[in-house]
Structures are given as structure tokens and as C-alpha cells.
Amino acid sequence: MTAGTVADGTRSRLLATALTLFSEHGVEGTSLQMIAAELGVTKAAVYYHFKTKDEITEAVAAPALRELDAVIDEALAQRSRGAQIDHALAGFADLVVQHRALVALFNSDPGIMRAIDRSLSGNENLMTRLMTILVGPEPDFADRITVHVVLVGLAMAGGAVEYRDIDDDTLRGQLIEVGRKLLGRRRKRAPANQNS
């Protein structure tokens, strides 16, 4: 095992630990010392990877934002507008389900929201691109409100504590169905029975 592999493993454990502590205590209520103690390392070991808690918070959010960027790219590569919308909506629902703990934190903690805002400042077109897919390139006020209701609503429901015991497939399916309704998309028809 190389030193880089060990450092990457430590960094991954550090971020997972930070997310758990952020979920329990909030970003503001979690100190670098708490993260170090939970990991069983010194505070200096945490500083080796991150100089500030803001850097840790941004790094916790970064994978989900990169995945959202990839979902948008994949959606834009679809041939029809309907396929683009369906792909973006399904991809967003997948991310919400896959990153439930982060989404729950985003829904309730201003510290993570600030980190995501800082992360998006270099890529502010991420949400613009997603909005363009969902409602077109020149959305009016009503379209923008609709997209915000859809995205925030799906995130709020997906990260809600009361749904934490719902299995991933069921939650994902419900999020997509609700998103389709809110966007005015008709329900996809099941394939016709070949035996009839």
C-alpha cells in the first residue's frame, strides 16, 4: 500500500466521520478536535488534509455536486427533450437517495448550505443548466418557481427523517413520480403485454 493510498483512505474516513458528526451536531457544533477524536488521530492529522472546517464541509459536499454535474451532462446528451427531462429527474432522485445524510444536512443546516454555495460559486451555471433541461432555456418566473419547488421538495422529502427507513428503490420511485407530476409530465406507460 502506497503513502498516497493511505492518505486517500484517511481523507475518506475523515470526510465520512465529519458528515456523521455534522449530522449529529450540525456544522457549527462540530469542531476539528471532535473530528480528530472520533477518528482517533491528532488534530494535526486533520490539518494535514484540511486547513479549516470550511474546507472539510466543502469536501463533504463536493462528490454529490460532481455527480450532479455528470447527471446534467448525461441528460444533455439525450436526443429528445423528454428524454433529457426524464434523465435529469431520475438522476437527481438517485443523488437524493444515494446522499440521504448529506441531503438531510442540507435541508437543516446553514453551514452545509454555505459550503455548497461556496462550491457552486465557481460553477454557478450548474443550477442554470439543470433548470434549462427541466423547463427550457428561457424560463419565466413561474417556470423558475416550479423548478425550485420540484428540486427543493424532492430533496426535503428524500432527506426527511421520517422516511429514513424507506428502501432506496421505493423512495427513488416516489420522488421521480412526484417530480414528474410537478413538472406536468405524464406518467410513463408500462410496456404492452406481449402475451395478449
PyRosetta script that sets phi, psi and omega in degrees:
from pyrosetta import init, pose_from_sequence

init()
pose = pose_from_sequence("MTAGTVADGTRSRLLATALTLFSEHGVEGTSLQMIAAELGVTKAAVYYHFKTKDEITEAVAAPALRELDAVIDEALAQRSRGAQIDHALAGFADLVVQHRALVALFNSDPGIMRAIDRSLSGNENLMTRLMTILVGPEPDFADRITVHVVLVGLAMAGGAVEYRDIDDDTLRGQLIEVGRKLLGRRRKRAPANQNS")
pose.set_psi(1, 131.2)
pose.set_omega(1, -177.5)
pose.set_phi(2, -86.2)
pose.set_psi(2, 164.6)
pose.set_omega(2, 178.6)
pose.set_phi(3, -61.8)
pose.set_psi(3, -35.8)
pose.set_omega(3, 178.6)
pose.set_phi(4, -64.7)
pose.set_psi(4, -39.0)
pose.set_omega(4, 178.9)
pose.set_phi(5, -65.8)
pose.set_psi(5, -42.3)
pose.set_omega(5, 178.1)
pose.set_phi(6, -63.4)
pose.set_psi(6, -44.8)
pose.set_omega(6, 179.8)
pose.set_phi(7, -62.4)
pose.set_psi(7, -41.9)
pose.set_omega(7, 178.5)
pose.set_phi(8, -63.8)
pose.set_psi(8, -40.1)
pose.set_omega(8, 178.1)
pose.set_phi(9, -65.0)
pose.set_psi(9, -41.5)
pose.set_omega(9, 178.2)
pose.set_phi(10, -65.4)
pose.set_psi(10, -42.3)
pose.set_omega(10, 178.9)
pose.set_phi(11, -61.7)
pose.set_psi(11, -44.2)
pose.set_omega(11, 178.9)
pose.set_phi(12, -62.1)
pose.set_psi(12, -44.3)
pose.set_omega(12, 178.0)
pose.set_phi(13, -63.7)
pose.set_psi(13, -38.9)
pose.set_omega(13, 179.3)
pose.set_phi(14, -61.7)
pose.set_psi(14, -45.2)
pose.set_omega(14, -179.3)
pose.set_phi(15, -67.3)
pose.set_psi(15, -39.8)
pose.set_omega(15, 177.4)
pose.set_phi(16, -64.0)
pose.set_psi(16, -41.4)
pose.set_omega(16, 178.3)
pose.set_phi(17, -65.4)
pose.set_psi(17, -43.1)
pose.set_omega(17, 178.9)
pose.set_phi(18, -60.3)
pose.set_psi(18, -43.7)
pose.set_omega(18, 180.0)
pose.set_phi(19, -62.0)
pose.set_psi(19, -41.3)
pose.set_omega(19, 177.9)
pose.set_phi(20, -62.7)
pose.set_psi(20, -46.5)
pose.set_omega(20, 179.6)
pose.set_phi(21, -67.1)
pose.set_psi(21, -38.8)
pose.set_omega(21, 176.4)
pose.set_phi(22, -60.4)
pose.set_psi(22, -40.5)
pose.set_omega(22, -179.9)
pose.set_phi(23, -65.0)
pose.set_psi(23, -35.4)
pose.set_omega(23, -178.2)
pose.set_phi(24, -82.0)
pose.set_psi(24, -39.9)
pose.set_omega(24, -170.6)
pose.set_phi(25, -118.2)
pose.set_psi(25, -5.1)
pose.set_omega(25, -173.2)
pose.set_phi(26, 81.3)
pose.set_psi(26, 160.6)
pose.set_omega(26, 179.8)
pose.set_phi(27, -63.9)
pose.set_psi(27, -46.8)
pose.set_omega(27, -178.0)
pose.set_phi(28, -65.2)
pose.set_psi(28, -31.7)
pose.set_omega(28, -178.0)
pose.set_phi(29, -85.1)
pose.set_psi(29, 0.3)
pose.set_omega(29, 179.8)
pose.set_phi(30, -107.9)
pose.set_psi(30, 126.5)
pose.set_omega(30, 179.2)
pose.set_phi(31, -103.1)
pose.set_psi(31, 163.2)
pose.set_omega(31, 174.6)
pose.set_phi(32, -61.6)
pose.set_psi(32, -35.6)
pose.set_omega(32, 178.4)
pose.set_phi(33, -63.6)
pose.set_psi(33, -39.5)
pose.set_omega(33, 177.9)
pose.set_phi(34, -62.4)
pose.set_psi(34, -41.9)
pose.set_omega(34, 178.8)
pose.set_phi(35, -62.9)
pose.set_psi(35, -46.8)
pose.set_omega(35, 179.5)
pose.set_phi(36, -60.3)
pose.set_psi(36, -45.9)
pose.set_omega(36, -178.7)
pose.set_phi(37, -62.8)
pose.set_psi(37, -42.2)
pose.set_omega(37, -179.8)
pose.set_phi(38, -64.3)
pose.set_psi(38, -35.2)
pose.set_omega(38, 178.2)
pose.set_phi(39, -78.7)
pose.set_psi(39, -19.3)
pose.set_omega(39, -176.2)
pose.set_phi(40, 77.7)
pose.set_psi(40, 31.6)
pose.set_omega(40, 178.7)
pose.set_phi(41, -126.7)
pose.set_psi(41, 174.0)
pose.set_omega(41, 177.3)
pose.set_phi(42, -82.1)
pose.set_psi(42, 161.9)
pose.set_omega(42, 176.2)
pose.set_phi(43, -62.3)
pose.set_psi(43, -33.0)
pose.set_omega(43, 178.1)
pose.set_phi(44, -61.1)
pose.set_psi(44, -34.9)
pose.set_omega(44, 178.1)
pose.set_phi(45, -65.8)
pose.set_psi(45, -35.3)
pose.set_omega(45, 175.8)
pose.set_phi(46, -67.1)
pose.set_psi(46, -43.7)
pose.set_omega(46, 179.6)
pose.set_phi(47, -63.3)
pose.set_psi(47, -24.5)
pose.set_omega(47, 177.1)
pose.set_phi(48, -60.2)
pose.set_psi(48, -37.2)
pose.set_omega(48, -176.9)
pose.set_phi(49, -93.4)
pose.set_psi(49, -36.3)
pose.set_omega(49, -175.5)
pose.set_phi(50, -141.5)
pose.set_psi(50, 134.6)
pose.set_omega(50, -178.9)
pose.set_phi(51, -83.7)
pose.set_psi(51, -26.7)
pose.set_omega(51, -177.3)
pose.set_phi(52, -139.6)
pose.set_psi(52, 163.6)
pose.set_omega(52, 175.1)
pose.set_phi(53, -66.9)
pose.set_psi(53, -32.3)
pose.set_omega(53, 176.4)
pose.set_phi(54, -58.8)
pose.set_psi(54, -41.3)
pose.set_omega(54, 178.0)
pose.set_phi(55, -62.7)
pose.set_psi(55, -40.4)
pose.set_omega(55, 178.5)
pose.set_phi(56, -64.4)
pose.set_psi(56, -45.6)
pose.set_omega(56, -178.1)
pose.set_phi(57, -61.2)
pose.set_psi(57, -44.3)
pose.set_omega(57, 177.6)
pose.set_phi(58, -63.1)
pose.set_psi(58, -40.1)
pose.set_omega(58, 179.9)
pose.set_phi(59, -67.9)
pose.set_psi(59, -32.0)
pose.set_omega(59, 176.2)
pose.set_phi(60, -64.2)
pose.set_psi(60, -39.8)
pose.set_omega(60, -177.4)
pose.set_phi(61, -82.2)
pose.set_psi(61, -22.6)
pose.set_omega(61, -170.9)
pose.set_phi(62, -57.8)
pose.set_psi(62, -44.5)
pose.set_omega(62, -178.2)
pose.set_phi(63, -60.1)
pose.set_psi(63, -41.2)
pose.set_omega(63, 179.9)
pose.set_phi(64, -64.9)
pose.set_psi(64, -38.7)
pose.set_omega(64, 178.8)
pose.set_phi(65, -67.7)
pose.set_psi(65, -38.9)
pose.set_omega(65, 176.0)
pose.set_phi(66, -63.7)
pose.set_psi(66, -41.4)
pose.set_omega(66, 179.0)
pose.set_phi(67, -65.3)
pose.set_psi(67, -38.1)
pose.set_omega(67, 177.2)
pose.set_phi(68, -63.8)
pose.set_psi(68, -41.1)
pose.set_omega(68, 177.0)
pose.set_phi(69, -59.4)
pose.set_psi(69, -42.6)
pose.set_omega(69, 178.9)
pose.set_phi(70, -66.0)
pose.set_psi(70, -40.2)
pose.set_omega(70, 177.5)
pose.set_phi(71, -59.7)
pose.set_psi(71, -43.0)
pose.set_omega(71, 179.9)
pose.set_phi(72, -63.5)
pose.set_psi(72, -44.8)
pose.set_omega(72, 177.7)
pose.set_phi(73, -59.1)
pose.set_psi(73, -44.9)
pose.set_omega(73, 179.7)
pose.set_phi(74, -64.3)
pose.set_psi(74, -40.2)
pose.set_omega(74, 179.0)
pose.set_phi(75, -63.1)
pose.set_psi(75, -43.6)
pose.set_omega(75, -179.8)
pose.set_phi(76, -64.2)
pose.set_psi(76, -23.7)
pose.set_omega(76, 179.3)
pose.set_phi(77, -79.5)
pose.set_psi(77, -10.0)
pose.set_omega(77, 178.6)
pose.set_phi(78, -70.3)
pose.set_psi(78, 149.4)
pose.set_omega(78, -172.9)
pose.set_phi(79, -74.8)
pose.set_psi(79, -42.1)
pose.set_omega(79, -176.1)
pose.set_phi(80, -104.8)
pose.set_psi(80, 156.7)
pose.set_omega(80, 178.3)
pose.set_phi(81, -61.2)
pose.set_psi(81, -40.7)
pose.set_omega(81, 178.5)
pose.set_phi(82, -61.4)
pose.set_psi(82, -41.5)
pose.set_omega(82, 178.5)
pose.set_phi(83, -66.3)
pose.set_psi(83, -36.0)
pose.set_omega(83, 177.4)
pose.set_phi(84, -63.3)
pose.set_psi(84, -46.5)
pose.set_omega(84, 179.9)
pose.set_phi(85, -62.1)
pose.set_psi(85, -47.6)
pose.set_omega(85, -178.7)
pose.set_phi(86, -60.5)
pose.set_psi(86, -42.3)
pose.set_omega(86, -179.2)
pose.set_phi(87, -66.6)
pose.set_psi(87, -43.8)
pose.set_omega(87, -179.6)
pose.set_phi(88, -64.5)
pose.set_psi(88, -42.9)
pose.set_omega(88, -179.4)
pose.set_phi(89, -65.6)
pose.set_psi(89, -46.1)
pose.set_omega(89, 178.6)
pose.set_phi(90, -64.3)
pose.set_psi(90, -40.5)
pose.set_omega(90, 179.1)
pose.set_phi(91, -65.4)
pose.set_psi(91, -39.4)
pose.set_omega(91, 177.6)
pose.set_phi(92, -64.8)
pose.set_psi(92, -44.1)
pose.set_omega(92, 178.3)
pose.set_phi(93, -61.9)
pose.set_psi(93, -40.9)
pose.set_omega(93, 176.9)
pose.set_phi(94, -58.0)
pose.set_psi(94, -45.8)
pose.set_omega(94, -179.5)
pose.set_phi(95, -63.4)
pose.set_psi(95, -42.0)
pose.set_omega(95, 179.1)
pose.set_phi(96, -59.7)
pose.set_psi(96, -45.2)
pose.set_omega(96, -178.2)
pose.set_phi(97, -69.7)
pose.set_psi(97, -44.4)
pose.set_omega(97, -178.1)
pose.set_phi(98, -64.0)
pose.set_psi(98, -34.0)
pose.set_omega(98, -175.8)
pose.set_phi(99, -113.6)
pose.set_psi(99, 44.2)
pose.set_omega(99, -175.8)
pose.set_phi(100, -53.5)
pose.set_psi(100, -44.8)
pose.set_omega(100, -177.2)
pose.set_phi(101, -63.7)
pose.set_psi(101, -42.7)
pose.set_omega(101, 178.8)
pose.set_phi(102, -66.5)
pose.set_psi(102, -42.3)
pose.set_omega(102, 179.9)
pose.set_phi(103, -63.6)
pose.set_psi(103, -42.3)
pose.set_omega(103, 177.6)
pose.set_phi(104, -60.7)
pose.set_psi(104, -40.4)
pose.set_omega(104, 178.4)
pose.set_phi(105, -66.4)
pose.set_psi(105, -42.5)
pose.set_omega(105, 177.7)
pose.set_phi(106, -59.2)
pose.set_psi(106, -38.5)
pose.set_omega(106, -178.2)
pose.set_phi(107, -68.3)
pose.set_psi(107, -22.5)
pose.set_omega(107, -170.6)
pose.set_phi(108, -125.4)
pose.set_psi(108, -11.4)
pose.set_omega(108, -171.8)
pose.set_phi(109, -122.1)
pose.set_psi(109, 116.7)
pose.set_omega(109, -179.8)
pose.set_phi(110, -63.6)
pose.set_psi(110, -24.3)
pose.set_omega(110, 179.6)
pose.set_phi(111, -63.7)
pose.set_psi(111, -42.0)
pose.set_omega(111, 179.2)
pose.set_phi(112, -73.1)
pose.set_psi(112, -33.9)
pose.set_omega(112, 177.4)
pose.set_phi(113, -63.5)
pose.set_psi(113, -40.3)
pose.set_omega(113, 177.4)
pose.set_phi(114, -64.2)
pose.set_psi(114, -40.1)
pose.set_omega(114, 179.5)
pose.set_phi(115, -63.5)
pose.set_psi(115, -41.7)
pose.set_omega(115, 179.5)
pose.set_phi(116, -67.4)
pose.set_psi(116, -40.7)
pose.set_omega(116, 176.3)
pose.set_phi(117, -59.9)
pose.set_psi(117, -42.2)
pose.set_omega(117, 178.1)
pose.set_phi(118, -64.3)
pose.set_psi(118, -41.4)
pose.set_omega(118, 180.0)
pose.set_phi(119, -64.8)
pose.set_psi(119, -37.6)
pose.set_omega(119, -178.8)
pose.set_phi(120, -77.7)
pose.set_psi(120, -14.7)
pose.set_omega(120, -176.4)
pose.set_phi(121, -61.2)
pose.set_psi(121, -31.5)
pose.set_omega(121, 175.7)
pose.set_phi(122, -83.0)
pose.set_psi(122, -11.2)
pose.set_omega(122, -177.2)
pose.set_phi(123, -140.9)
pose.set_psi(123, 50.4)
pose.set_omega(123, -174.8)
pose.set_phi(124, -64.1)
pose.set_psi(124, -13.0)
pose.set_omega(124, 179.8)
pose.set_phi(125, -80.3)
pose.set_psi(125, -1.3)
pose.set_omega(125, 178.5)
pose.set_phi(126, -57.9)
pose.set_psi(126, -52.0)
pose.set_omega(126, -179.9)
pose.set_phi(127, -71.6)
pose.set_psi(127, -32.7)
pose.set_omega(127, 176.7)
pose.set_phi(128, -63.5)
pose.set_psi(128, -42.5)
pose.set_omega(128, 179.1)
pose.set_phi(129, -64.1)
pose.set_psi(129, -41.9)
pose.set_omega(129, 179.1)
pose.set_phi(130, -65.3)
pose.set_psi(130, -41.4)
pose.set_omega(130, 178.4)
pose.set_phi(131, -62.8)
pose.set_psi(131, -40.9)
pose.set_omega(131, 179.6)
pose.set_phi(132, -60.6)
pose.set_psi(132, -40.7)
pose.set_omega(132, 178.0)
pose.set_phi(133, -63.9)
pose.set_psi(133, -45.8)
pose.set_omega(133, -172.0)
pose.set_phi(134, -76.0)
pose.set_psi(134, -33.7)
pose.set_omega(134, -176.9)
pose.set_phi(135, -133.1)
pose.set_psi(135, 4.1)
pose.set_omega(135, 176.7)
pose.set_phi(136, 104.6)
pose.set_psi(136, 168.6)
pose.set_omega(136, -172.6)
pose.set_phi(137, -74.5)
pose.set_psi(137, -19.8)
pose.set_omega(137, -179.4)
pose.set_phi(138, -127.2)
pose.set_psi(138, 69.2)
pose.set_omega(138, -176.4)
pose.set_phi(139, -69.8)
pose.set_psi(139, 139.7)
pose.set_omega(139, 173.0)
pose.set_phi(140, -86.5)
pose.set_psi(140, -178.0)
pose.set_omega(140, -176.9)
pose.set_phi(141, -58.6)
pose.set_psi(141, -44.0)
pose.set_omega(141, -179.5)
pose.set_phi(142, -62.3)
pose.set_psi(142, -39.8)
pose.set_omega(142, 177.7)
pose.set_phi(143, -63.5)
pose.set_psi(143, -43.4)
pose.set_omega(143, -179.9)
pose.set_phi(144, -64.1)
pose.set_psi(144, -41.5)
pose.set_omega(144, 177.3)
pose.set_phi(145, -62.2)
pose.set_psi(145, -43.9)
pose.set_omega(145, 179.9)
pose.set_phi(146, -58.2)
pose.set_psi(146, -47.5)
pose.set_omega(146, -179.4)
pose.set_phi(147, -62.9)
pose.set_psi(147, -42.0)
pose.set_omega(147, 179.0)
pose.set_phi(148, -63.3)
pose.set_psi(148, -42.7)
pose.set_omega(148, 177.8)
pose.set_phi(149, -61.2)
pose.set_psi(149, -44.0)
pose.set_omega(149, -179.8)
pose.set_phi(150, -62.2)
pose.set_psi(150, -54.1)
pose.set_omega(150, -174.2)
pose.set_phi(151, -66.9)
pose.set_psi(151, -47.0)
pose.set_omega(151, -179.7)
pose.set_phi(152, -67.9)
pose.set_psi(152, -40.6)
pose.set_omega(152, 179.2)
pose.set_phi(153, -62.1)
pose.set_psi(153, -44.8)
pose.set_omega(153, 178.7)
pose.set_phi(154, -64.3)
pose.set_psi(154, -40.9)
pose.set_omega(154, 179.1)
pose.set_phi(155, -65.5)
pose.set_psi(155, -43.3)
pose.set_omega(155, -180.0)
pose.set_phi(156, -62.1)
pose.set_psi(156, -45.9)
pose.set_omega(156, -179.7)
pose.set_phi(157, -66.9)
pose.set_psi(157, -43.8)
pose.set_omega(157, -178.2)
pose.set_phi(158, -65.0)
pose.set_psi(158, -31.3)
pose.set_omega(158, -179.9)
pose.set_phi(159, -96.1)
pose.set_psi(159, 2.7)
pose.set_omega(159, -176.0)
pose.set_phi(160, -68.2)
pose.set_psi(160, 135.0)
pose.set_omega(160, -179.4)
pose.set_phi(161, -57.3)
pose.set_psi(161, -39.1)
pose.set_omega(161, -176.1)
pose.set_phi(162, -67.4)
pose.set_psi(162, -12.3)
pose.set_omega(162, 178.3)
pose.set_phi(163, -108.9)
pose.set_psi(163, 10.2)
pose.set_omega(163, -175.6)
pose.set_phi(164, -63.6)
pose.set_psi(164, -24.0)
pose.set_omega(164, -179.5)
pose.set_phi(165, -90.6)
pose.set_psi(165, -2.5)
pose.set_omega(165, 177.3)
pose.set_phi(166, -75.0)
pose.set_psi(166, 133.6)
pose.set_omega(166, -178.8)
pose.set_phi(167, -66.3)
pose.set_psi(167, 155.5)
pose.set_omega(167, -173.5)
pose.set_phi(168, -57.0)
pose.set_psi(168, -45.8)
pose.set_omega(168, -176.7)
pose.set_phi(169, -64.1)
pose.set_psi(169, -42.1)
pose.set_omega(169, 179.5)
pose.set_phi(170, -64.8)
pose.set_psi(170, -46.4)
pose.set_omega(170, 179.9)
pose.set_phi(171, -62.3)
pose.set_psi(171, -46.9)
pose.set_omega(171, -179.7)
pose.set_phi(172, -57.6)
pose.set_psi(172, -47.3)
pose.set_omega(172, -179.4)
pose.set_phi(173, -59.6)
pose.set_psi(173, -42.4)
pose.set_omega(173, 179.5)
pose.set_phi(174, -67.5)
pose.set_psi(174, -40.1)
pose.set_omega(174, 179.0)
pose.set_phi(175, -62.2)
pose.set_psi(175, -44.0)
pose.set_omega(175, 179.6)
pose.set_phi(176, -64.6)
pose.set_psi(176, -44.2)
pose.set_omega(176, -179.0)
pose.set_phi(177, -60.8)
pose.set_psi(177, -45.8)
pose.set_omega(177, 179.3)
pose.set_phi(178, -64.8)
pose.set_psi(178, -42.9)
pose.set_omega(178, 178.5)
pose.set_phi(179, -59.6)
pose.set_psi(179, -41.9)
pose.set_omega(179, 178.4)
pose.set_phi(180, -62.2)
pose.set_psi(180, -43.5)
pose.set_omega(180, 179.4)
pose.set_phi(181, -62.0)
pose.set_psi(181, -47.3)
pose.set_omega(181, -177.7)
pose.set_phi(182, -64.5)
pose.set_psi(182, -30.5)
pose.set_omega(182, 178.6)
pose.set_phi(183, -87.1)
pose.set_psi(183, 0.3)
pose.set_omega(183, 179.3)
pose.set_phi(184, 73.8)
pose.set_psi(184, 25.6)
pose.set_omega(184, 179.4)
pose.set_phi(185, -91.9)
pose.set_psi(185, 134.9)
pose.set_omega(185, 177.0)
pose.set_phi(186, -69.4)
pose.set_psi(186, 151.4)
pose.set_omega(186, 177.7)
pose.set_phi(187, -64.7)
pose.set_psi(187, 138.9)
pose.set_omega(187, 177.1)
pose.set_phi(188, -67.2)
pose.set_psi(188, 137.9)
pose.set_omega(188, 178.5)
pose.set_phi(189, -83.2)
pose.set_psi(189, 144.2)
pose.set_omega(189, 175.1)
pose.set_phi(190, -71.2)
pose.set_psi(190, 150.2)
pose.set_omega(190, 178.5)
pose.set_phi(191, -60.4)
pose.set_psi(191, 144.5)
pose.set_omega(191, 179.1)
pose.set_phi(192, -63.2)
pose.set_psi(192, 144.5)
pose.set_omega(192, 179.7)
pose.set_phi(193, -68.7)
pose.set_psi(193, 121.6)
pose.set_omega(193, -177.4)
pose.set_phi(194, -70.7)
pose.set_psi(194, -20.4)
pose.set_omega(194, -174.5)
pose.set_phi(195, -87.1)
pose.set_psi(195, -5.9)
pose.set_omega(195, -176.1)
pose.set_phi(196, -90.6)
pose.dump_pdb("model.pdb")
